[in-house]
Amino acid sequence: MPMNDAETREFAAESAARLKRAEEQGLRLAIACRTVVTGAAFAWYVGAPLIFSGFEPRVAAVVVLLIFTAIGIAHLALIGTRYDRWWMKYAVYAMDSAAICATFALVPISRADDVPQIIAFRAYGIYYLFPIIAISCLSLSWRLVIWTGAVCVIAWWAAFLWVALGMDSVLSWGDIPVNATRADYDEVFLSMDFIGRGNRIEETAMIFFAALSLAVAVYRARAVFFAQVASDVQWRRERSIRRRISRLFGTYVPAEIARRLIADDSPMEPQQTVGTALVMDIAGFTPFSAQHAPKTVIALLDRFFADATRAVSEERGVVITYLGDGFLVTFNAPLTIPDPADAALRTASRLLEVARAHDFSIRIGIATGDLASGTVGSDDRQTFTVYGSSVNLAARLEALSKRLGEPVLLDEATRAALGNTWATSHVGDHPLSGFAEALPVFKPDAPVA
């Protein structure tokens, strides 16, 4: 089901909020890592004289490391606050990349004056920049990854050219003869003036390709992230719809049936079981309703039926339908329970208590027998129903209770199904509409302890 405009806006807003939180968390981790590294480098550099005799820290290096550590701490404090700006992370990664490259160009490789700085590029290498690009992936920003890779390439070439252009003479791979001997390689490759321009091209091409690959990976990770957010939004949307339908649907059909139909929209298969039907009616409701305003009557009925339905549900019965001022309840249809007759008697006892609490008198008829249940109707409109001779008999017993003055009446099948759990009394055989012969009728006395 496609999302409407409001749901699309909700998805976009939630995606942006979640992504922002994820980016902030990743950026905090990245900045924390680089701050720990610069802080550790500062501590080591300052404390090195205590370990290595004759080592003299350069003041400029101490100041740079201190500044970089302070910048990292300040940036950590600003991430996620109203002072945070989108460009700050770009500036910090550019600064870190440029600083590493500047180290190769400006920090002397040797204290001897005759050792060219180009040796730093040959002895160490561009792999010092790979951690910067890798850490940038934590931000979940593919743009930042590409930016960091581009800055690394530009800064690396700037540092290399700064050093190479300052040399009096340079040698590179092009200075090796076509049919070079080992002596030719030794003379060029091992020379202090060898700058390896081709190596710099390979290095920067490799690092930028790595940055692009990682940027694609981050982009795909974002796509997965948005798909997950969309799935979560859709799941919450469907859950909300189901809850709303369940509340609305459950107002008009049995709650258990509503939950089944919402979980599986296929029609419920007809089923036939042996169960117990209970029909309840409020005594004297017609004169009662004539003496009160309709709004008052409906409000009183709503409160009574709410408590009565709760009592039915707690005994695992299902209210199939409301019959004006009463209702039909079934046990073991459509929900299977092991003791439908006993559950019906317990429910009847509780309903009498509920009725007294609401100043109502009620009549109840209970019958046990075959019950058929299922959905009936057209393709456009269906309803759930339960039918069978026991439903009709329960209704007749409820009507008979008015003549006999008994609040609860049972048929013989219900009495037999109770076994020895309830004491009952025979109140005679009575002719009932729809039944050819007079049927024995019983009333419950009390549950047997």
Secondary structure, 3 states (H helix, E strand, C coil): CCCCHHHHHHHHHHHHHHHHHHHHHHHHHHHHHHHHHHHHHHHHHHHHHHHCCCCCCCHHHHHHHHHHHHHHHHHHHHCCCCCCCHHHHHHHHHHHHHHHHHHHHHCCCCCCCCCCCCHHHHHCCHHHHHHHHHHHHHHCCHHHHHHHHHHHHHHHHHHHHHHHHCCCCCECHHHCCCCCCHHHHHHHHCCCCECCHHHHHHHHHHHHHHHHHHHHHHHHHHHHHHHHHHHHHHHHHHHHHHHHHHHHHHHHCCHHHHHHHHHCCCCCCCEEEEEEEEEEEECCHHHHHHCCCHHHHHHHHHHHHHHHHHHHHHCCCEEEEEECCEEEEEECCCCCCCCHHHHHHHHHHHHHHHHHHCCCCEEEEEEEEEEEEEEEECCCCEEEEEECHHHHHHHHHHHHHHHHCCCEEEEHHHHHHHCCCEEEEEEEEECCCCCCCCEEEEEEEEECC
